[in-house]
Amino acid sequence: MDPPKINYVDPKSIMVINPTGKIRQLFVPFKVQVLEDTDILKKNSWVIVEEVQPHKEYKMLYRITKHWWSYDLFKIAATF
């Protein structure tokens, strides 16, 4: 199954499009799963996104535990 497509809406929400084309607006806080180990985050752990912002290089950033991370380090567990 393809991962959902994610687009920035505002600092408090993102738009998620699932593989069948259904769209849902997801509001912070929301849970994501860590895909790679970082200095602070461990792979496969679940964390809470507190804020989102657009970024020219990384498309979008998530604020988690007072740090900004590229959205592609995480997997959203939204099913609809």
N, C-alpha and C positions, 0 to 999 in steps of 0.2 A: 504494500500500500504506500502510495506517495505521501510525503509529509504535507501538512497544510501550508498554504501560502499565507504570509503575514505582511500586513501593511500598517504603517504608522497612521494614527488618526489625530491624537492629541496626547499631552503628557499623562493623561489618565486612562487611555484606552488604545487598543489596536483592533484591526479588522482581520479576522481569520477566515480563510476560504478553504473548505475541506475538499478532498479529491473529487467529490461528486458535484461541486460547484455551489454548495450551500454556504451562506455567509452569516457570520455572527460577530457582533462587537463584543470584545472581552475587556472588562474594566479591571483596573488595579484595585486591590492586590490580587494577583493570580499566581498559581503554582507552575513552576517549570522544573524539568529534570536536567541536571548537569550532564553534558555529553563528554567533557574532557576535564581531567584534573587541572587545577590552577593552584596558585600559592595558597589560596584561601578555601576554594571550593573543591569538593571531592566528586569524582565521576559517579554517576547514578544516584547522587543525593538529590533531594527535593528542596527547592528554595522558593522564596516569595519575591515576586517582582513588585517593587514599590512605586516605580515611575518609569516612563518610556520617553525617549527623545529621538528625533531623526539625526542621522549622521551622514556626511558626504561619503566617507570611505567605507563604513561598515553598514550602511543603510539605516540601521536602527540600534539604539543602545537601551539596555535595561539597567535600572538602578536596583541593586541588591546589596543589602548590608552596607549602605553608604558608599558603595563602589559602583562604577559604571562598567558594564560588560557588553560585548557584541552579542546581539540576539542569537547568532548562529552557534553559540556555545551551549544552547539549551533546546530542549524539546518541550513543546506544549502538549499537555494531556487533555485537550478539549475534544470531546466526541459529540457530534450532532448530526 
